[in-house]
Amino acid sequence: MLVTVDKFAGFCWGVVRAIDFAEKELRTSTKMYSLGDVIHNASEVNRLAKLGLETITVEDFEKIPKGSKVLIRAHGEPPSTYQKAVTFGIELVDATCPVVTKVQERIKKFVDKNYQVVIFGKKDHAEVIGLRGVTGDKAIVILSLTEALEKVDLSKPTVLFSQTTMDKETFASIAFALKEKVKELVIGTIEDEAVEFHAKDTICGQVSGREKKLREFAGSNDVVIFTAGKKSSNGKVLFSVAKEENSRTYFVESKEEIDFTWFQGAETIGITGATSTPQWVMEEMKSVLDNHFEKIKVL
Ligand code: SF4
């Protein structure tokens, strides 16, 4: 049995950067807080918790000691979080992914110009909560064209942005269909120039570029183990891509969830994951599988 770890899977640079911020801080201190899980991956959260990183919410600001350091993860936060930190004497360590910061800044520019802001994304996803915050929670968040047509005022100048981890094709189809209906529609990008209507968007290249390579990897293995945190939005998108390419793709959060009956008749197993999956988690799964098949060989 050949077990391979996908060399293109693993943390995106935005997440690596956020973890670096935390690790750097925890080299000289035993305690730091993170606003929400620093990453949607329980194994990595547990590893960082052992170093002293505790997950909290904004509501906890009043309970933790003044002067505490609180990490803002890659997803970013709404402006209200920054104000609240000042109120409670909290020191924020801002690890918002620069791509997300750029999207927030761009949205703000359109808000200032009185545009109706529409965001293709999940209303309660941490990144979208941050983006909504920039609009004073006036942004219209949609997941489909039907929802857009119900909620968007077609007569207003409108800008359409996307959460950075959404599916590119769905975004493009919504954008093109809306273009026909809305009087003035602009597609939000991270470039500063005024944008004419085109296919560009704010979907992160780390996510969209990943799909092609993932399809190749999934298609070249008999069985695929896809590992990510169950809460990972990017994990769900990429899992469905892998599953589409190879129906024998299984989602697991931890090595304990692996079911060895999945591998009957297979000769190659590929282990892959989301942009929030640590490399060491995939390597650990490879060891579990290698040991299992080595034992069977001996028997
Ligand atoms: S997926 Fe892209 S936008 Fe999101 S944290 Fe990673 S690098 Fe940043």
Boltz pocket constraint, residues with backbone or C-beta under 6 A from the ligand:
constraints:
  - pocket:
      binder: B
      contacts: [[A, 12], [A, 13], [A, 14], [A, 15], [A, 74], [A, 75], [A, 97], [A, 98], [A, 99], [A, 100], [A, 164], [A, 165], [A, 204], [A, 205], [A, 206], [A, 207], [A, 275]]
      max_distance: 6.0
